[in-house]
Amino acid sequence: MSVSGNGPARAAGLLDGDVIVRIDSRQVMEIGSYMEALSGLRPGSRVIVVVVREGEEVSLEVAL
């Protein structure tokens, strides 16, 4: 994934090349499961996003 300049994703700690694999307890395997995981959440919600970065899982708290 590519993370733009000073946007909210960058502020949350996401970096270029991170691969999102989980949003809270929901596994993300493709765009459909990513969209489904986000669909029930409200703007301003805080979630834990797990990414794979350089082969390691990293957990980040993200405000939507």
C-alpha positions in Angstrom: 0.0 0.0 0.0 1.1 3.6 -0.6 0.5 6.1 2.2 0.1 9.7 1.2 2.1 12.7 2.7 0.7 13.9 6.0 -2.7 12.2 5.9 -4.4 10.3 8.7 -2.9 7.0 7.7 0.6 8.4 8.1 -0.4 10.0 11.4 -1.5 6.6 12.6 1.9 5.1 11.8 1.1 3.3 8.6 4.1 3.3 6.1 4.5 2.6 2.4 4.5 -1.1 1.8 2.5 -2.0 5.0 -0.1 -4.8 4.3 -3.3 -4.6 6.4 -4.1 -8.1 7.7 -6.6 -7.3 10.5 -8.9 -4.6 11.6 -9.9 -5.2 15.2 -10.8 -8.9 15.3 -11.7 -9.1 11.6 -9.2 -10.7 9.2 -8.5 -8.8 6.0 -7.6 -11.0 3.0 -8.8 -8.9 0.1 -10.6 -5.6 -0.7 -14.0 -7.1 0.1 -13.1 -8.1 3.6 -11.4 -4.8 4.1 -14.5 -2.9 3.1 -16.7 -5.2 5.2 -14.5 -4.6 8.3 -14.9 -0.9 7.9 -18.5 -0.8 7.0 -19.9 -1.0 10.5 -17.6 1.6 12.0 -18.3 5.3 12.5 -16.0 8.2 11.8 -14.0 9.0 14.9 -14.0 5.3 16.0 -10.6 4.0 17.2 -9.6 0.6 16.0 -6.6 -1.6 16.1 -5.1 -2.2 12.7 -2.6 -5.0 12.3 -0.2 -4.7 9.4 2.7 -6.8 8.1 5.8 -4.7 7.8 9.0 -6.3 6.7 7.7 -9.7 7.6 6.6 -8.8 11.1 3.1 -8.0 12.4 2.7 -4.5 13.8 -0.4 -3.3 15.7 -1.4 0.3 15.3 -4.3 2.3 16.9 -6.1 4.2 14.2 -8.8 6.9 14.4 -11.2 6.6 11.5 
